[in-house]
Amino acid sequence: MGLTYLDSLMIENPAFFQQLSAAKLSSVRIDNSTDIFTVGLSVQRLSADNFDFVEPIANTLYVSVSGNDSSSGRSIFEPLRTIKKACEITHNTLNSRPGALFTVFVGTGDYTEENPIFVPKNTTLIGDNLRRTTIRPLSSNYDILWCNNSVYVWGFTFRGHKNGAAATAFPNFSNPALTAIALRSLTTPTSTYNFPQGAGWQKPFIVTSPYIQGCSSITNAVGAVSAGCGMRVDGSLAEGFLRSFVLDSYTQFNEGGKGIHIINNGYAQLVSIFTICCTEGIHAESGGSCSINTSNCSFGLSGIVATGKSPQPVLSGILVNNPQGTREVRISKNTTQGTVINPGSISPTIANAPYNGLVFTIGGLSSINVIDGNPALSGDTEYIINTIDEVEGSPSPGDVVNFYIRSVVTTSSHTFEYIGSGVTLSAAVPALGGVGDFAKEAVFDDVGVVYFTSTNQAGNFRVGPEFTIVQETGTIEGDTFKRAILTLVTPLILSLE
């Protein structure tokens, strides 16, 4: 009966069957029938009123809450059940096709996943949209996604991560327990997979930064258990000069947890980042640094925080002059060399010459000197370095000069709203008694620094910590303003005298 039906369809629709043959579609199934008319290898669906061509799309996988990890994942009709399985397939395929690019489409649903999920290089995860596609960790104390080189993630909400666990981070292969989960069922990478030299599991070599866009991190503290963070950029877990993430439109509603955490020489570029009720909205420490544009920090304990320097020097050289009491330090170029940060790596060092953005110590002196402007090269033999303040102590020619990466956050047009009012939204909003603390908007120490222009809930405009235009009173405050006035008034006073 099925063949008779097909015969009649062929007579009525000869053009369709010519197209079917030309496209080399595999076979035809009649809806509501067990008869199959074979014209190829795989099964295609056909009904009297609707023809539905189903053919796998190259390098594309599908995930759905109605899927099954035993399926191929190659079409929307045979989706996988978990994102982890999809990433396993892309990784194992990359071993035989190292240059391949993959996209994983994740349908609407709430996914509780065994974590961490190792997201292989060149893999894109696309959620239906962040309001409809949620990823939760099976283990709340572990990171959710471990992102490799050239990973792109869009359209997800991450929920339920605790105790500082990150929604997105670099792989941490130094942790055996997490590594065992993340790499389960994955074949060992070839020498061209993560790292240009040698086989085996290596830190990701970052050439194209992992990119997180159009996502949200939503979590909260429970008792003594702190909330997680949306992203951790740990520079010690990546190879290369970049060690970076890129973010756009990534909201951090982490009540009692950090928003974005950048540590150990990590780097990030952040655009349209919103932090709500975080202990620190953006926190750069131990040499972490980032640039921010058009972003907002609301409520929480602190807005932007930058503290300290890299845990070890990234460059060293030999002092040529005695700079005591001056602001000029000379370093022998021939003795300047990068510190080996990644032994055995193709790029074991991450600095080759002094540059603006580093701080340094001289000999055994504890004082930290900040580079002012780009160092100059004199006669191809010496680096001439100016410092912000005069050099303290008693340095001597021949002393070792150690350079460190300074923790720095640079942001323009930043908005702070009721920073310091607390990490519980129901108590932090002004209608319920929340009060902001002007001093907590940008926080940094003697080594770390935040360069910023900002406005807050009162409309006050700030250029750094010492220049504020108070809109309510129409006045200008701050030491920078006072010093500027003195430079104008003093010559006038002297001339009058």
Summary of the structure (lengths in Angstrom):
residues: 497
radius of gyration: 29.0
end to end distance: 115.1
largest distance: 115.1
contacts: 1731
relative contact order: 0.07
helix: 15%
strand: 38%
